[in-house]
Amino acid sequence: MRVINRLKSFRHKYEMNQTEFADYLGIASDQYNRYERNKRQPVLEIALRISERLGVSVNEIFYFTDSDGPPASE
């Protein structure tokens, strides 16, 4: 089991590129890129800040998957 996220789908909803969305969320664009690609997971403080900025719960962005392989494309 691993944690993956829906950041890319939220970014597309906002019609922004990664740099714009990272700025909107208040995080560095290279760090955001790693989050979106599921290469890294944000610490709790950043995950909470992202969820607050998007106006959704953390569970709507980050969730568990039973797959041990790479996440499916969104």
Secondary structure, 3 states (H helix, E strand, C coil): CEEEECHHHHHHHCCCCHHHHHHHHCCCHHHHHHHHCCCCCCCHHHHHHHHHHHCCCHHHHEEEECCCCCCCCC
